[in-house]
Amino acid sequence: MSSTVELTKENFDQTVTENEFVLIDFWAEWCGPCRQFAPVYEKAAQDNPDLVFGKVDTEAQPELAAAFGIQSIPTLMIVRDKVAVYAQPGALPEPALTDIIGQARNLDMDEVRKSIAAQQGGAE
């Protein structure tokens, strides 16, 4: 059984809002690197049952891909407390994915929000 959730424009906002830690794999069936990354992502999902692992098929959900400016796939995004804390294109090897998940788990979200607020305040 798959431990990943298929994300669509219908369930995306609810999934990200109701879960404090969501990983999102933007992929497509025709994409070779996406197919290579899929078992790595699936294993990470099984190894981290407390996190939500979502997949967005960019062919079936072009609006979501466009909304996030996805230009190359696979792209991995991590959303914590409704804040995108990581977004990077490229298929990751298992150790790198494990490391990124660990780093995202250890983020101090209060500090992240302060940093975002400071950047937004400075950009005006």
DSSP file with accessible surface (Angstrom, degrees, kcal/mol):
  #  RESIDUE AA STRUCTURE BP1 BP2  ACC     N-H-->O    O-->H-N    N-H-->O    O-->H-N    TCO  KAPPA ALPHA  PHI   PSI    X-CA   Y-CA   Z-CA
    1    1 A M              0   0  219      0, 0.0     2,-0.2     0, 0.0     0, 0.0   0.000 360.0 360.0 360.0 140.2    0.0    0.0    0.0
    2    2 A S        -     0   0   59      1,-0.1    40,-0.0     2,-0.1     0, 0.0  -0.512 360.0-161.2 -75.1 138.9    1.2    3.5   -0.8
    3    3 A S        +     0   0   47     -2,-0.2    50,-0.5    39,-0.1     2,-0.3   0.215  65.9  92.1-102.4  13.9    1.9    5.8    2.1
    4    4 A T  E     -a   53   0A  26     48,-0.1     2,-0.4    50,-0.0    50,-0.2  -0.762  69.8-134.0-106.2 156.4    1.7    8.8   -0.1
    5    5 A V  E     -a   54   0A  60     48,-2.9    50,-2.6    -2,-0.3     2,-0.6  -0.911  16.2-127.7-109.6 131.9   -1.3   11.0   -0.8
    6    6 A E  E     -a   55   0A  86     -2,-0.4     2,-0.4    48,-0.2    50,-0.2  -0.690  29.4-149.9 -77.1 119.0   -2.3   12.1   -4.3
    7    7 A L        +     0   0    0     48,-3.3    50,-0.4    -2,-0.6     2,-0.3  -0.806  21.3 171.5 -96.9 135.7   -2.7   15.9   -4.1
    8    8 A T     >  -     0   0   31     -2,-0.4     4,-2.2    48,-0.1     3,-0.5  -0.810  51.7 -97.9-129.8 171.2   -5.1   17.7   -6.3
    9    9 A K  T  4 S+     0   0  102     -2,-0.3     4,-0.4     1,-0.2    52,-0.0   0.794 123.5  58.4 -63.1 -21.9   -6.4   21.3   -6.4
   10   10 A E  T  4 S+     0   0  135      1,-0.2    -1,-0.2     2,-0.1     4,-0.2   0.855 120.9  21.3 -74.4 -36.4   -9.4   19.9   -4.6
   11   11 A N  T  > S+     0   0   41     -3,-0.5     4,-2.5     2,-0.1     5,-0.2   0.495  98.9  91.8-112.2  -2.3   -7.5   18.6   -1.5
   12   12 A F  H  X S+     0   0    6     -4,-2.2     4,-2.6     2,-0.2     5,-0.3   0.958  89.2  42.9 -61.0 -56.1   -4.2   20.5   -1.6
   13   13 A D  H  > S+     0   0  117     -4,-0.4     4,-2.6     1,-0.2     5,-0.2   0.914 115.9  49.3 -59.4 -43.5   -5.2   23.5    0.7
   14   14 A Q  H  > S+     0   0  107     -4,-0.2     4,-2.7     2,-0.2    -1,-0.2   0.926 111.5  49.2 -62.4 -43.4   -6.9   21.2    3.2
   15   15 A T  H  X S+     0   0   19     -4,-2.5     4,-0.9     1,-0.2    -2,-0.2   0.934 115.2  42.9 -62.2 -46.3   -4.0   18.8    3.3
   16   16 A V  H  < S+     0   0   16     -4,-2.6    66,-0.4    -5,-0.2    -1,-0.2   0.863 117.4  47.2 -70.6 -33.3   -1.4   21.6    3.9
   17   17 A T  H  < S+     0   0   78     -4,-2.6    -2,-0.2    -5,-0.3    -1,-0.2   0.889 114.3  44.8 -74.7 -38.6   -3.7   23.4    6.4
   18   18 A E  H  < S+     0   0  130     -4,-2.7     2,-0.4    -5,-0.2    -1,-0.2   0.554 109.1  60.0 -86.9  -9.1   -4.6   20.4    8.5
   19   19 A N     <  -     0   0   60     -4,-0.9    63,-0.4    -5,-0.2     3,-0.2  -0.975  65.7-152.0-123.2 135.5   -1.1   18.9    8.7
   20   20 A E  S    S+     0   0  134     -2,-0.4    61,-2.1     1,-0.2     2,-0.4   0.679  87.9  37.3 -81.2 -13.2    1.9   20.7   10.2
   21   21 A F  E     +B   80   0A  13     59,-0.2    31,-2.0    29,-0.1     2,-0.4  -0.911  68.4 166.7-143.2 107.7    4.5   18.9    8.1
   22   22 A V  E     -Bc  79  52A   0     57,-3.0    57,-3.3    -2,-0.4     2,-0.4  -0.988  18.5-160.0-127.3 128.2    3.8   18.0    4.5
   23   23 A L  E     -Bc  78  53A   0     29,-3.1    31,-3.7    -2,-0.4     2,-0.5  -0.877  13.8-161.7-101.0 139.0    6.3   16.9    1.8
   24   24 A I  E     -Bc  77  54A   0     53,-3.4    53,-2.7    -2,-0.4     2,-0.6  -0.985   9.3-162.0-129.0 125.4    5.2   17.4   -1.7
   25   25 A D  E     -Bc  76  55A   0     29,-2.3    31,-3.0    -2,-0.5     2,-0.6  -0.928   8.1-157.7-105.4 111.8    6.7   15.7   -4.8
   26   26 A F  E     +Bc  75  56A   0     49,-3.0    49,-1.6    -2,-0.6     2,-0.3  -0.839  36.1 145.4 -87.6 121.9    5.9   17.4   -8.0
   27   27 A W  E     - c   0  57A  34     29,-2.7    31,-3.3    -2,-0.6    32,-0.4  -0.861  37.5-144.6-147.4 174.9    6.3   14.7  -10.7
   28   28 A A    >   -     0   0    0     -2,-0.3     3,-1.4    29,-0.2     7,-0.1  -0.985  27.2-120.7-149.3 151.4    5.0   13.4  -14.1
   29   29 A E  T 3  S+     0   0  122     -2,-0.3     6,-0.1     1,-0.3    -1,-0.1   0.859 111.9  52.2 -58.7 -37.9    4.6    9.9  -15.5
   30   30 A W  T 3  S+     0   0  157     -3,-0.1     2,-0.7     4,-0.1    -1,-0.3   0.572  85.4 103.4 -78.9  -7.1    6.9   10.6  -18.5
   31   31 A a    <>  -     0   0    6     -3,-1.4     4,-2.0     1,-0.2     5,-0.2  -0.674  55.4-162.0 -87.5 112.6    9.7   12.0  -16.3
   32   32 A G  H  > S+     0   0   27     -2,-0.7     4,-2.1     1,-0.2     5,-0.2   0.935  91.9  48.2 -57.7 -52.4   12.6    9.5  -15.9
   33   33 A P  H  > S+     0   0   61      0, 0.0     4,-2.1     0, 0.0    -1,-0.2   0.862 109.2  56.2 -59.0 -32.0   14.2   11.1  -12.9
   34   34 A a  H  > S+     0   0    3      2,-0.2     4,-1.8     1,-0.2    -2,-0.2   0.919 107.3  47.8 -64.1 -43.2   10.7   11.3  -11.3
   35   35 A R  H  < S+     0   0  130     -4,-2.0    -1,-0.2     1,-0.2    -3,-0.1   0.871 112.0  50.1 -66.8 -33.8   10.3    7.5  -11.7
   36   36 A Q  H  X S+     0   0  145     -4,-2.1     4,-0.5     1,-0.2    -1,-0.2   0.870 112.7  46.8 -69.8 -35.9   13.8    7.0  -10.2
   37   37 A F  H  X S+     0   0    3     -4,-2.1     4,-2.6    -5,-0.2     3,-0.4   0.789  93.1  81.4 -75.9 -27.5   12.9    9.2   -7.2
   38   38 A A  H  X S+     0   0   32     -4,-1.8     4,-2.9     1,-0.2     5,-0.2   0.880  92.4  45.0 -52.0 -49.2    9.5    7.6   -6.6
   39   39 A P  H  > S+     0   0   84      0, 0.0     4,-2.4     0, 0.0    -1,-0.2   0.876 113.3  51.7 -67.0 -31.0   10.8    4.5   -4.6
   40   40 A V  H  X S+     0   0   29     -4,-0.5     4,-2.3    -3,-0.4    -2,-0.2   0.937 113.3  44.9 -65.4 -44.9   13.2    6.8   -2.6
   41   41 A Y  H  X S+     0   0    0     -4,-2.6     4,-2.3     2,-0.2    -1,-0.2   0.921 112.6  51.4 -64.9 -43.6   10.2    9.0   -1.7
   42   42 A E  H  X S+     0   0   44     -4,-2.9     4,-2.1    -5,-0.3    -2,-0.2   0.913 110.1  49.0 -61.2 -42.6    8.0    6.0   -1.0
   43   43 A K  H  X S+     0   0   79     -4,-2.4     4,-2.5     1,-0.2    -1,-0.2   0.920 109.8  51.6 -65.3 -42.1   10.6    4.6    1.4
   44   44 A A  H  X S+     0   0    6     -4,-2.3     4,-1.1     1,-0.2    -1,-0.2   0.899 108.2  53.0 -60.8 -38.1   10.9    7.9    3.2
   45   45 A A  H  < S+     0   0    3     -4,-2.3     3,-0.4     1,-0.2    -1,-0.2   0.916 111.1  45.7 -63.4 -41.0    7.2    8.0    3.6
   46   46 A Q  H  < S+     0   0  113     -4,-2.1    -2,-0.2     1,-0.2    -1,-0.2   0.872 112.9  50.7 -69.8 -34.3    7.2    4.6    5.2
   47   47 A D  H  < S+     0   0   82     -4,-2.5    -1,-0.2     1,-0.3    -2,-0.2   0.650 116.1  42.1 -76.5 -17.2   10.2    5.6    7.4
   48   48 A N    ><  +     0   0   28     -4,-1.1     3,-2.1    -3,-0.4    -1,-0.3  -0.543  64.1 162.3-128.6  65.7    8.4    8.8    8.6
   49   49 A P  T 3  S+     0   0  112      0, 0.0    -1,-0.1     0, 0.0    -2,-0.1   0.680  71.3  66.1 -65.4 -13.0    4.8    7.7    9.2
   50   50 A D  T 3  S+     0   0  103     -3,-0.1     2,-0.3     2,-0.1   -29,-0.1   0.592  94.7  71.1 -82.5  -9.2    4.2   10.8   11.3
   51   51 A L  S <  S-     0   0   17     -3,-2.1     2,-0.6    -6,-0.2   -29,-0.2  -0.725  83.2-120.1-105.9 158.0    4.6   13.1    8.3
   52   52 A V  E     - c   0  22A  27    -31,-2.0   -29,-3.1    -2,-0.3     2,-0.6  -0.853  22.9-164.3 -97.9 124.6    2.3   13.6    5.3
   53   53 A F  E     -ac   4  23A   2     -2,-0.6   -48,-2.9   -50,-0.5     2,-0.3  -0.949  13.6-176.4-109.9 113.0    3.9   12.7    1.9
   54   54 A G  E     -ac   5  24A   0    -31,-3.7   -29,-2.3    -2,-0.6     2,-0.4  -0.773  14.0-154.0-110.2 156.4    2.0   14.1   -1.0
   55   55 A K  E     -ac   6  25A  21    -50,-2.6   -48,-3.3    -2,-0.3     2,-0.6  -0.997   1.4-161.6-129.0 133.7    2.5   13.8   -4.7
   56   56 A V  E     - c   0  26A   0    -31,-3.0   -29,-2.7    -2,-0.4     2,-0.9  -0.967  12.4-147.6-115.8 114.9    1.3   16.3   -7.4
   57   57 A D  E  >  - c   0  27A  30     -2,-0.6     4,-2.4   -50,-0.4     3,-0.3  -0.727   9.7-157.5 -78.2 108.4    1.1   14.9  -10.9
   58   58 A T  T  4 S+     0   0   19    -31,-3.3    -1,-0.2    -2,-0.9   -30,-0.2   0.741  89.8  55.0 -66.1 -21.4    2.0   18.1  -12.8
   59   59 A E  T  4 S+     0   0  119    -32,-0.4    -1,-0.2     1,-0.2   -31,-0.1   0.891 116.2  36.0 -74.2 -41.1    0.3   16.7  -16.0
   60   60 A A  T  4 S+     0   0   58     -3,-0.3    -2,-0.2     1,-0.2    -1,-0.2   0.726 127.6  37.9 -82.6 -24.2   -3.0   16.1  -14.1
   61   61 A Q    >X  +     0   0   22     -4,-2.4     4,-1.9     1,-0.1     3,-0.5  -0.468  63.0 153.6-126.3  60.0   -2.7   19.2  -11.9
   62   62 A P  H 3> S+     0   0   70      0, 0.0     4,-2.7     0, 0.0     5,-0.2   0.839  73.1  60.9 -61.7 -27.8   -1.2   22.0  -14.1
   63   63 A E  H 3> S+     0   0   94      2,-0.2     4,-2.6     1,-0.2     5,-0.1   0.910 105.9  46.1 -65.5 -41.0   -2.8   24.7  -11.9
   64   64 A L  H <> S+     0   0   14     -3,-0.5     4,-1.6     2,-0.2    -1,-0.2   0.923 112.7  49.6 -66.7 -43.8   -0.9   23.5   -8.8
   65   65 A A  H  <>S+     0   0   12     -4,-1.9     5,-2.7     1,-0.2     3,-0.2   0.932 114.5  45.5 -60.2 -43.2    2.4   23.3  -10.7
   66   66 A A  H ><5S+     0   0   76     -4,-2.7     3,-1.5     1,-0.2    -2,-0.2   0.907 107.2  58.2 -66.7 -40.5    1.8   26.8  -12.1
   67   67 A A  H 3<5S+     0   0   79     -4,-2.6    -1,-0.2     1,-0.3    -2,-0.2   0.829 113.4  39.2 -60.0 -31.9    0.8   28.2   -8.7
   68   68 A F  T 3<5S-     0   0   79     -4,-1.6    -1,-0.3    -3,-0.2    -2,-0.2   0.327 111.7-118.7-101.8   7.1    4.1   27.1   -7.2
   69   69 A G  T < 5 -     0   0   46     -3,-1.5     2,-0.5    -4,-0.2    -3,-0.2   0.838  43.8-179.7  63.5  33.3    6.2   28.1  -10.3
   70   70 A I      < +     0   0   30     -5,-2.7    -1,-0.2    -6,-0.2     3,-0.1  -0.560  13.9 161.0 -71.3 118.6    7.4   24.5  -10.8
   71   71 A Q        +     0   0  191     -2,-0.5     2,-0.4     1,-0.3    -1,-0.2   0.566  61.7  33.3-114.4 -16.4    9.6   24.6  -13.9
   72   72 A S  S    S-     0   0   60     18,-0.0    -1,-0.3   -46,-0.0   -46,-0.1  -0.998  84.7-106.0-143.5 141.9   11.5   21.4  -13.5
   73   73 A I  S    S+     0   0   32     -2,-0.4   -39,-0.2    16,-0.1   -46,-0.1  -0.923  88.1  40.5-125.3 152.3   10.5   18.0  -12.2
   74   74 A P  S    S+     0   0    3      0, 0.0    16,-3.6     0, 0.0     2,-0.4   0.543  73.8 171.0 -72.1 148.1   10.9   16.3   -9.9
   75   75 A T  E     -BD  26  89A   8    -49,-1.6   -49,-3.0    14,-0.3     2,-0.5  -0.999  19.4-152.3-123.6 131.2   10.7   19.1   -7.4
   76   76 A L  E     -BD  25  88A   2     12,-2.5    12,-2.4    -2,-0.4     2,-0.4  -0.884  14.3-177.0-102.9 132.4   10.5   18.4   -3.7
   77   77 A M  E     -BD  24  87A   9    -53,-2.7   -53,-3.4    -2,-0.5     2,-0.5  -0.979  10.7-158.9-126.2 141.6    8.7   21.0   -1.5
   78   78 A I  E     -BD  23  86A   0      8,-2.5     7,-2.6    -2,-0.4     8,-1.4  -0.992   6.6-168.1-121.1 127.1    8.4   20.8    2.3
   79   79 A V  E     -BD  22  84A   9    -57,-3.3   -57,-3.0    -2,-0.5     2,-0.4  -0.972   5.1-177.9-116.4 121.8    5.6   22.8    4.0
   80   80 A R  E >  S-BD  21  83A  29      3,-2.9     3,-2.0    -2,-0.5   -59,-0.2  -0.989  73.9 -11.8-119.8 130.9    5.7   23.3    7.8
   81   81 A D  T 3  S-     0   0   46    -61,-2.1    -1,-0.2    -2,-0.4   -61,-0.1   0.903 130.2 -54.6  48.3  45.0    3.0   25.1    9.6
   82   82 A K  T 3  S+     0   0  134    -66,-0.4     2,-0.5   -63,-0.4    -1,-0.3   0.644 116.9 114.5  66.5  16.5    1.7   26.4    6.2
   83   83 A V  E <   -D   80   0A  26     -3,-2.0    -3,-2.9     0, 0.0     2,-0.7  -0.974  69.0-129.3-118.2 127.3    5.1   27.8    5.3
   84   84 A A  E     +D   79   0A  59     -2,-0.5    -5,-0.3    -5,-0.3     3,-0.1  -0.637  33.1 170.8 -73.4 112.8    7.2   26.4    2.5
   85   85 A V  E     +     0   0A  39     -7,-2.6     2,-0.3    -2,-0.7    -1,-0.2   0.533  63.5  24.4-102.4  -8.8   10.5   25.8    4.1
   86   86 A Y  E     +D   78   0A  50     -8,-1.4    -8,-2.5     2,-0.0    -1,-0.3  -0.968  54.2 163.8-155.9 136.5   12.2   23.9    1.2
   87   87 A A  E     +D   77   0A  54     -2,-0.3   -10,-0.2   -10,-0.2   -12,-0.0  -0.838  16.3 152.6-155.0 116.7   11.7   23.7   -2.5
   88   88 A Q  E     -D   76   0A 101    -12,-2.4   -12,-2.5    -2,-0.3     2,-0.1  -0.978  34.4-132.1-148.7 130.7   14.3   22.3   -4.8
   89   89 A P  E     +D   75   0A  63      0, 0.0   -14,-0.3     0, 0.0   -16,-0.1  -0.477  61.3  70.8 -78.3 157.4   14.2   20.5   -8.2
   90   90 A G  S    S-     0   0   32    -16,-3.6     2,-0.4    -2,-0.1   -14,-0.2  -0.003  82.2 -84.2 115.2 142.9   16.0   17.3   -8.8
   91   91 A A        -     0   0   44    -18,-0.1   -57,-0.1    -2,-0.1   -16,-0.0  -0.653  47.8-146.8 -77.4 126.9   15.8   13.7   -7.7
   92   92 A L        -     0   0   31     -2,-0.4     2,-0.1   -55,-0.0   -52,-0.1  -0.766   9.8-122.3 -97.3 141.8   17.5   13.2   -4.4
   93   93 A P    >>  -     0   0   83      0, 0.0     4,-2.2     0, 0.0     3,-0.5  -0.432  38.5-101.3 -71.7 158.9   19.3   10.1   -3.3
   94   94 A E  H 3> S+     0   0   75      1,-0.2     4,-2.8     2,-0.2     5,-0.2   0.878 119.8  52.0 -52.8 -46.6   18.0    8.5   -0.1
   95   95 A P  H 3> S+     0   0   99      0, 0.0     4,-2.3     0, 0.0    -1,-0.2   0.903 111.1  48.6 -60.7 -37.5   20.7    9.9    2.3
   96   96 A A  H <> S+     0   0   31     -3,-0.5     4,-2.6     2,-0.2    -2,-0.2   0.917 111.9  48.3 -67.8 -41.6   20.1   13.5    1.0
   97   97 A L  H  X S+     0   0    1     -4,-2.2     4,-2.6     2,-0.2     5,-0.2   0.939 111.8  49.8 -64.2 -43.7   16.3   13.2    1.4
   98   98 A T  H  X S+     0   0   76     -4,-2.8     4,-2.3    -5,-0.2    -2,-0.2   0.918 111.6  49.6 -59.4 -42.2   16.7   11.8    4.9
   99   99 A D  H  X S+     0   0   94     -4,-2.3     4,-2.7    -5,-0.2    -2,-0.2   0.925 110.6  48.8 -63.9 -44.4   19.0   14.7    5.8
  100  100 A I  H  X S+     0   0   21     -4,-2.6     4,-2.7     2,-0.2     5,-0.2   0.914 110.5  50.8 -64.8 -40.8   16.6   17.3    4.4
  101  101 A I  H  X S+     0   0    4     -4,-2.6     4,-2.5     1,-0.2    -1,-0.2   0.937 111.2  49.3 -61.9 -43.2   13.7   15.8    6.3
  102  102 A G  H  X S+     0   0   24     -4,-2.3     4,-1.6    -5,-0.2    -2,-0.2   0.921 111.4  48.3 -61.4 -43.9   15.8   15.9    9.5
  103  103 A Q  H  < S+     0   0  113     -4,-2.7     4,-0.5     1,-0.2    -1,-0.2   0.914 112.0  49.1 -63.3 -42.5   16.8   19.5    8.9
  104  104 A A  H >< S+     0   0    5     -4,-2.7     3,-0.9     1,-0.2    -2,-0.2   0.886 108.8  53.4 -66.2 -36.1   13.1   20.5    8.3
  105  105 A R  H 3< S+     0   0   85     -4,-2.5    -1,-0.2     1,-0.2    -2,-0.2   0.856 109.3  49.9 -62.9 -35.2   12.1   18.6   11.5
  106  106 A N  T 3< S+     0   0  140     -4,-1.6    -1,-0.2    -5,-0.2    -2,-0.2   0.469  82.5 119.8 -86.7  -3.0   14.6   20.6   13.5
  107  107 A L    <   -     0   0   64     -3,-0.9     2,-1.0    -4,-0.5     3,-0.1  -0.369  65.5-131.2 -63.1 140.7   13.6   24.1   12.2
  108  108 A D     >  -     0   0   86      1,-0.2     4,-2.2    -2,-0.1     3,-0.4  -0.823  19.4-162.9 -89.3 103.3   12.5   26.5   14.8
  109  109 A M  H  > S+     0   0    9     -2,-1.0     4,-2.6     1,-0.2     5,-0.2   0.797  86.2  59.6 -66.5 -25.8    9.3   27.7   13.0
  110  110 A D  H  > S+     0   0   99      2,-0.2     4,-2.2     1,-0.2    -1,-0.2   0.932 108.4  45.7 -63.7 -41.7    9.0   30.8   15.2
  111  111 A E  H  > S+     0   0  102     -3,-0.4     4,-2.6     2,-0.2    -2,-0.2   0.905 111.4  52.4 -65.6 -41.3   12.4   31.8   13.9
  112  112 A V  H  X S+     0   0   30     -4,-2.2     4,-2.6     1,-0.2    -2,-0.2   0.942 110.4  47.5 -60.3 -47.0   11.4   31.0   10.3
  113  113 A R  H  X S+     0   0   98     -4,-2.6     4,-2.7     1,-0.2    -1,-0.2   0.906 111.6  50.8 -62.7 -39.3    8.2   33.2   10.7
  114  114 A K  H  X S+     0   0  128     -4,-2.2     4,-2.6     2,-0.2    -1,-0.2   0.925 110.9  49.1 -62.0 -43.4   10.3   36.0   12.1
  115  115 A S  H  X S+     0   0   59     -4,-2.6     4,-2.5     2,-0.2    -2,-0.2   0.921 112.2  47.5 -63.1 -43.1   12.7   35.8    9.2
  116  116 A I  H  X S+     0   0   49     -4,-2.6     4,-2.9     2,-0.2     5,-0.3   0.929 112.0  50.0 -63.9 -45.2    9.9   35.8    6.7
  117  117 A A  H  X S+     0   0   57     -4,-2.7     4,-2.7     1,-0.2    -2,-0.2   0.913 111.4  49.2 -59.7 -42.1    8.2   38.8    8.4
  118  118 A A  H  X S+     0   0   71     -4,-2.6     4,-2.4     2,-0.2    -2,-0.2   0.922 112.2  47.9 -65.3 -41.2   11.6   40.6    8.4
  119  119 A Q  H  X S+     0   0  132     -4,-2.5     4,-1.3     2,-0.2    -2,-0.2   0.920 114.2  46.2 -65.6 -43.1   12.1   39.9    4.7
  120  120 A Q  H  X S+     0   0  123     -4,-2.9     4,-0.6     1,-0.2    -2,-0.2   0.905 113.2  49.7 -67.5 -37.0    8.6   41.0    3.8
  121  121 A G  H >< S+     0   0   46     -4,-2.7     3,-0.7    -5,-0.3    -2,-0.2   0.898 112.7  47.4 -67.7 -36.5    8.9   44.1    5.9
  122  122 A G  H 3< S+     0   0   66     -4,-2.4    -1,-0.2     1,-0.2    -2,-0.2   0.708 104.0  62.4 -76.8 -18.7   12.3   44.9    4.2
  123  123 A A  H 3<        0   0   85     -4,-1.3    -1,-0.2    -5,-0.2    -2,-0.2   0.642 360.0 360.0 -83.2 -14.6   10.9   44.3    0.7
  124  124 A E    <<        0   0  202     -3,-0.7    -3,-0.0    -4,-0.6    -4,-0.0  -0.389 360.0 360.0 -79.5 360.0    8.3   47.1    0.9
